[in-house]
Amino acid sequence: MRSPHSDPETHGVQFGRVVVTVDAALGDCIVIAPQPGPICTSPKRMRLNSLDEIRGAYRTQSRLAARVPDQYPHAKDIAAALEFAGKTLSAAQGAKHQPKGQSNA
């Protein structure tokens, strides 16, 4: 099976202008967000390889969105994408580690 990262248009979840793909098998996510440049805006890809990395990036983006939203207009959407990725991976990893015959319900 191909990774969801290979086709973000089909497998990605959009938050404003930010797209996130989550690969539960690899336990990672990729966030694609607009990055203003000197001439034009281009997409920037950020790969986070673990729940710890996702949580750290989420805290940073949440702070930026709250404190300096004018400087980081996409921080709120990035934080929402990271929250989604963290919950998705956490649920997938929790399901993997449950004894047979038990559920999360």
N, C-alpha and C positions, 0 to 999 in steps of 0.2 A: 504494500500500500504506500502511496506517495504521501509525503508530509503535507499538511494543510498550508505550510509556509510557501510551498511551490506555486500556489494560486490564491493569493490574498483576495482577489476580486470575488471569487466563488466562496471561499472558506472563511474569509475575514468577517469580523463584526465591527461595524462603524460607530464611532462616537464623534459627532461633529465631522471634522475633516481628518480625524485620526482613525486608523484601522489597526485591529489587533488580530493575529492568528495565534491559536493555541494548539500545541502538539502534545497531547496527553501522554503519548508513547515515549517521547523524549523528555517530557517534564519541563518544557520551555515555552516561551512565547516570543513573538516579534511584534513590535509596535512600529508602525509607519506613520510619521507625523510631518506636517509641513515645517520646513526650516527656512526662515528668511535669510537670504544671502545679499551680497552687495548689489547684485543685478536683478535677481529674481528669486522666487521661492521655489525650493526643490524638496522632494521627500527625503526624510532622514529615517533610516532603519535602526532600531535599537533591539538587540537580542538579549533576553534575560533568561539565564539558564537554570534558575531554581526559584522556589518559593521565597527564599530569603532575599534574593536579588529583586524579585518583584515587589516584595514588601518594602524594601529600602527605597526603591525608585518611586513607589506609591507615596511614601511619606514625603519625599522630596518634592514631587509634583504637586501634592496637596498643599504643602507650605507655599510654593511659588504661586499657585492659583489664589491662595488667600492673601498673601502679602504684596505681591507685585503682578497682578493680572495684566496690566498694560504692557509690561515687558515680556510676559510669557502668555500670550493669548490662548495657546492650545494646552496649557498645563492642566486645566480642569478636565478637558477631554482625555488627555493622556492618563490622568489619575483614574478616571472612570474606566478606561480600557484596562488599566493595570488591576483595578479592583475586580473586574470581570475575569481576567486571566487568572488571578489568584484564586478566586472562588472555583473556577472551572478545574484548575489543576488540583486544588485541595480536595474537591469532591472525587476526582478521578483517582487520586492517590489513596484516599480513604477507602474507596471501593476495592482497590487492589489489596489492601492490607486487612480486610475483614475476613474472619473465618467463614468457611462455606456454610450456607444456610442462614446467615444473618444479614440484615440490611440496615441502612441508615435510618429507616423510619422509626 
